[in-house]
Amino acid sequence: MPAAAARVVLVTGVSRFLGARVANTLQADPGIERVIGVDTVPPSTPLGRTEFVRVDIRTPSIAKIIATAEVDTVVHLNLVTSQTVSRAKVKEFNVIGTMQLLAACQRSPDMRKLVVRSSAAVYGSSPMDPAVFTERDEPVEAPTSGYAKDAVEVEGYVRGLRRRRGDLTVSVLRFANFLGPGVDSPLTRYLTMPVVPTVLGFDPRLQFLHEDDGVEVLRRMTVEDHPGCFNVAGDGVLLLSQALRRAGRPYVPVPAPSMSMLGDLGRRFGGMSGFSPELLRWLTYGRVIDNTALVNELAWRPKHGSEAALADFLSARAPGPGVPLQLFDRLTAAFSRGGPPG
């Protein structure tokens, strides 16, 4: 539905690929007077007329920025999903940072809209999952660790803000895994290993979202009013084995306990960040979410299905070096015999 034009928009996590793309898209809208991008480190790509402010949203400084600039719309994209720092630091960014940001939003008389990046990981991954998750479904096994648990907590704090500030338009977006030429994530590094380990006995169903479609959803949620919680994913489903065949990646099924060790090798040799517990469960049981509510609300559907998002990513990405093939072969052979090499 049409909304009064956002005047001053603040985008968190602007130094990451999604935040930078969203800021650049919003600044092109003539109806938006100012776009302010915040992050703890300067962006590596030009942001045009977006005003970058170096600030840690875990500190009270974020409230000063929102108040001084008379921010009326906040697009919160600062959910850290890759454990490049310690788990404690990631939780601080995700949960404590969100708490500070929401407190600032609650106090600001100028605030009228909040758009929050969440994750489909809030549904968890379990062998007892329904075939498709809708927004009304609860996880069969709630996430107990990692960014998935953080996302659950973030959504809880957002619901609290909605109760306290009923005048705000609040949109929560549960994104499937992003793919596209500009995406660098644990998933993309996994897909470009020279030989990919999979969990023995499992071939999970996966969904992807093209980065262009994700940016368009965030743009629409910012310039229009669409309150509620929405699953965001491309149409269609791929089995992991299908995705790896399309990627031209040979894969080796290994026992589940061995996956973590191979992820550690990927961290050492291939620039990976290892296999987090939530990524391992996803690579075991998969997850499929229903995007019908989003399509109906926006009268629009993603231009790229899951298969097309994967194809576009693969066409633009040269495979990384990953774990040396000889070492990988030796290890997977040993693991298949029942344990790590001596």
Secondary structure in CASP SS format (residue, H / E / C, confidence):
PFRMAT SS
TARGET T0000
AUTHOR 0000-0000-0000
METHOD secondary structure of the structure
MODEL  1
M C 1.00
P E 1.00
A C 1.00
A C 1.00
A C 1.00
A C 1.00
R C 1.00
V E 1.00
V E 1.00
L E 1.00
V E 1.00
T E 1.00
G C 1.00
V C 1.00
S C 1.00
R C 1.00
F H 1.00
L H 1.00
G H 1.00
A H 1.00
R H 1.00
V H 1.00
A H 1.00
N H 1.00
T H 1.00
L H 1.00
Q H 1.00
A C 1.00
D C 1.00
P C 1.00
G C 1.00
I C 1.00
E C 1.00
R E 1.00
V E 1.00
I E 1.00
G E 1.00
V E 1.00
D E 1.00
T C 1.00
V C 1.00
P C 1.00
P C 1.00
S C 1.00
T C 1.00
P C 1.00
L C 1.00
G C 1.00
R C 1.00
T C 1.00
E E 1.00
F E 1.00
V E 1.00
R E 1.00
V C 1.00
D C 1.00
I C 1.00
R C 1.00
T C 1.00
P C 1.00
S H 1.00
I H 1.00
A H 1.00
K H 1.00
I H 1.00
I H 1.00
A H 1.00
T H 1.00
A C 1.00
E C 1.00
V C 1.00
D C 1.00
T E 1.00
V E 1.00
V E 1.00
H E 1.00
L C 1.00
N C 1.00
L C 1.00
V C 1.00
T C 1.00
S C 1.00
Q C 1.00
T C 1.00
V C 1.00
S C 1.00
R H 1.00
A H 1.00
K H 1.00
V H 1.00
K H 1.00
E H 1.00
F H 1.00
N H 1.00
V H 1.00
I H 1.00
G H 1.00
T H 1.00
M H 1.00
Q H 1.00
L H 1.00
L H 1.00
A H 1.00
A H 1.00
C H 1.00
Q H 1.00
R H 1.00
S C 1.00
P C 1.00
D C 1.00
M C 1.00
R C 1.00
K E 1.00
L E 1.00
V E 1.00
V E 1.00
R E 1.00
S E 1.00
S E 1.00
A H 1.00
A H 1.00
V H 1.00
Y H 1.00
G C 1.00
S C 1.00
S C 1.00
P C 1.00
M C 1.00
D C 1.00
P C 1.00
A C 1.00
V C 1.00
F E 1.00
T C 1.00
E C 1.00
R C 1.00
D C 1.00
E C 1.00
P C 1.00
V C 1.00
E C 1.00
A C 1.00
P C 1.00
T C 1.00
S C 1.00
G H 1.00
Y H 1.00
A H 1.00
K H 1.00
D H 1.00
A H 1.00
V H 1.00
E H 1.00
V H 1.00
E H 1.00
G H 1.00
Y H 1.00
V H 1.00
R H 1.00
G H 1.00
L H 1.00
R H 1.00
R H 1.00
R H 1.00
R C 1.00
G C 1.00
D C 1.00
L C 1.00
T E 1.00
V E 1.00
S E 1.00
V E 1.00
L E 1.00
R E 1.00
F E 1.00
A C 1.00
N E 1.00
F E 1.00
L E 1.00
G C 1.00
P C 1.00
G C 1.00
V C 1.00
D C 1.00
S C 1.00
P H 1.00
L H 1.00
T H 1.00
R H 1.00
Y H 1.00
L H 1.00
T C 1.00
M C 1.00
P C 1.00
V C 1.00
V E 1.00
P E 1.00
T E 1.00
V E 1.00
L C 1.00
G C 1.00
F C 1.00
D C 1.00
P C 1.00
R E 1.00
L E 1.00
Q C 1.00
F E 1.00
L E 1.00
H E 1.00
E H 1.00
D H 1.00
D H 1.00
G H 1.00
V H 1.00
E H 1.00
V H 1.00
L H 1.00
R H 1.00
R H 1.00
M H 1.00
T H 1.00
V H 1.00
E E 1.00
D C 1.00
H C 1.00
P C 1.00
G E 1.00
C E 1.00
F E 1.00
N E 1.00
V E 1.00
A C 1.00
G C 1.00
D C 1.00
G C 1.00
V C 1.00
L E 1.00
L E 1.00
L H 1.00
S H 1.00
Q H 1.00
A H 1.00
L H 1.00
R H 1.00
R H 1.00
A C 1.00
G C 1.00
R C 1.00
P C 1.00
Y E 1.00
V E 1.00
P E 1.00
V E 1.00
P C 1.00
A H 1.00
P H 1.00
S H 1.00
M H 1.00
S H 1.00
M H 1.00
L H 1.00
G H 1.00
D H 1.00
L H 1.00
G H 1.00
R H 1.00
R H 1.00
F H 1.00
G C 1.00
G C 1.00
M C 1.00
S C 1.00
G C 1.00
F C 1.00
S C 1.00
P H 1.00
E H 1.00
L H 1.00
L H 1.00
R H 1.00
W H 1.00
L H 1.00
T H 1.00
Y H 1.00
G C 1.00
R C 1.00
V C 1.00
I E 1.00
D C 1.00
N C 1.00
T H 1.00
A H 1.00
L H 1.00
V H 1.00
N H 1.00
E H 1.00
L H 1.00
A C 1.00
W C 1.00
R C 1.00
P C 1.00
K C 1.00
H C 1.00
G C 1.00
S H 1.00
E H 1.00
A H 1.00
A H 1.00
L H 1.00
A H 1.00
D H 1.00
F H 1.00
L H 1.00
S H 1.00
A H 1.00
R C 1.00
A C 1.00
P C 1.00
G C 1.00
P C 1.00
G C 1.00
V C 1.00
P C 1.00
L H 1.00
Q H 1.00
L H 1.00
F H 1.00
D H 1.00
R H 1.00
L H 1.00
T H 1.00
A H 1.00
A H 1.00
F H 1.00
S H 1.00
R C 1.00
G C 1.00
G C 1.00
P C 1.00
P C 1.00
G C 1.00
END
